[in-house]
Amino acid sequence: MKKRRYKATNVNQANWQRIAERTAGQHVVFGVDVAKDDFFGVLMTPDRQAIETIKWIHPEQTRTLGTHLLELQAQAVEVVMEPSGTYGDSLHEYLAGLGFTVWRVSPKRVHDAAEVYDGVPSLHDAK
């Protein structure tokens, strides 16, 4: 299988107008890879097509991320994140406070989905 390079765009450099156009009227899932400081998130359509991979420094850029997610013209945005200790607690509360539905997913499901994503098992990357 051919290797794929993962590319993430900083929340401040992302083309949010283009992202809004691609998500307009759709149900969108924002899958978050929780870490200590460097967070990653992938906006995906219901048919599992990645729209954009976003990276940001938590908590410094989290408000910027929230503002952009609110501006999307999507029918709904659901946030899915793994329960990585307490690192994601403040993000969970912040996004829930903005009105997003936030789901916590079992670490095993996250690990299994990482392999499904590109066929390569891995323990730590921004998939």
C-alpha positions in Angstrom: 0.0 0.0 0.0 1.2 3.4 -0.9 2.1 5.7 2.0 0.1 8.8 2.5 1.4 12.1 3.9 -0.8 13.7 6.4 -1.2 17.4 6.0 -2.8 19.7 8.5 -3.6 23.4 8.2 -3.2 25.7 11.1 -6.6 27.1 12.2 -5.4 30.7 11.3 -4.3 29.7 7.8 -7.2 27.5 6.8 -9.5 28.7 4.0 -12.7 28.8 6.1 -14.7 30.3 3.2 -13.9 27.3 1.1 -14.6 24.9 4.0 -18.0 26.7 4.6 -18.9 26.1 1.0 -18.0 22.4 1.1 -20.0 21.9 4.3 -23.0 24.0 3.4 -26.2 22.1 4.2 -24.4 18.9 5.3 -24.2 17.0 8.5 -20.5 17.4 9.4 -18.4 15.4 11.9 -15.3 17.1 13.5 -13.1 14.3 14.8 -10.5 15.6 17.4 -7.2 14.1 18.3 -6.7 15.2 21.8 -3.2 15.9 23.0 -1.5 18.0 25.7 -1.1 21.2 23.6 -1.1 20.4 19.9 -4.6 19.4 18.9 -5.7 18.1 15.5 -9.2 17.8 14.1 -10.7 16.5 10.8 -13.9 17.8 9.3 -15.6 15.0 7.5 -18.8 14.4 5.6 -21.2 11.6 6.5 -19.7 9.4 3.8 -16.3 9.8 5.5 -14.7 12.1 3.0 -12.2 14.4 4.8 -12.8 18.0 4.0 -9.9 19.5 6.0 -7.5 18.6 8.7 -7.0 21.5 11.1 -4.4 21.9 13.8 -4.3 24.3 16.7 -2.6 25.0 20.0 -4.9 24.5 22.9 -6.0 26.7 24.6 -4.4 29.7 22.8 -6.2 29.1 19.5 -9.3 27.2 20.7 -11.6 30.3 20.6 -10.6 30.9 17.0 -11.5 27.4 16.1 -14.9 27.7 17.9 -15.6 30.9 16.0 -14.9 29.3 12.7 -16.9 26.2 13.5 -19.9 28.4 14.4 -19.7 30.2 11.1 -20.0 27.0 9.0 -23.2 26.8 7.0 -23.5 23.1 7.9 -26.8 21.5 8.8 -25.2 20.2 11.9 -21.7 19.8 13.3 -21.0 17.0 15.7 -17.7 16.8 17.6 -16.2 13.4 18.4 -13.2 13.1 20.6 -11.3 10.5 22.6 -11.3 10.6 26.4 -7.6 11.3 26.8 -7.4 11.9 30.6 -8.2 15.5 31.3 -6.5 17.1 28.3 -9.8 17.3 26.4 -12.1 18.3 29.2 -11.9 22.1 28.6 -12.4 21.7 24.9 -15.4 19.4 25.5 -17.0 22.0 27.8 -16.1 24.9 25.5 -17.6 23.3 22.4 -20.7 22.0 24.3 -21.2 25.5 25.6 -21.2 26.8 22.0 -24.1 24.4 21.3 -22.2 21.6 19.5 -23.0 18.0 20.3 -19.8 16.5 21.7 -19.3 12.7 21.8 -16.5 10.9 23.6 -15.4 7.7 21.8 -13.7 4.7 23.3 -9.9 4.8 22.7 -10.2 1.3 21.2 -12.7 2.6 18.6 -10.3 5.5 17.8 -7.4 3.1 17.4 -9.4 0.8 15.1 -10.7 3.7 13.0 -7.1 5.0 12.5 -6.3 1.7 10.8 -9.5 1.8 8.7 -8.7 5.3 7.6 -5.6 4.3 5.6 -4.9 0.6 6.3 -1.9 1.4 8.5 -2.1 0.6 12.2 -0.5 3.3 14.3 -0.6 4.5 17.9 0.2 8.2 17.6 -0.6 10.4 14.6 -3.1 12.9 13.5 -5.5 10.5 11.7 
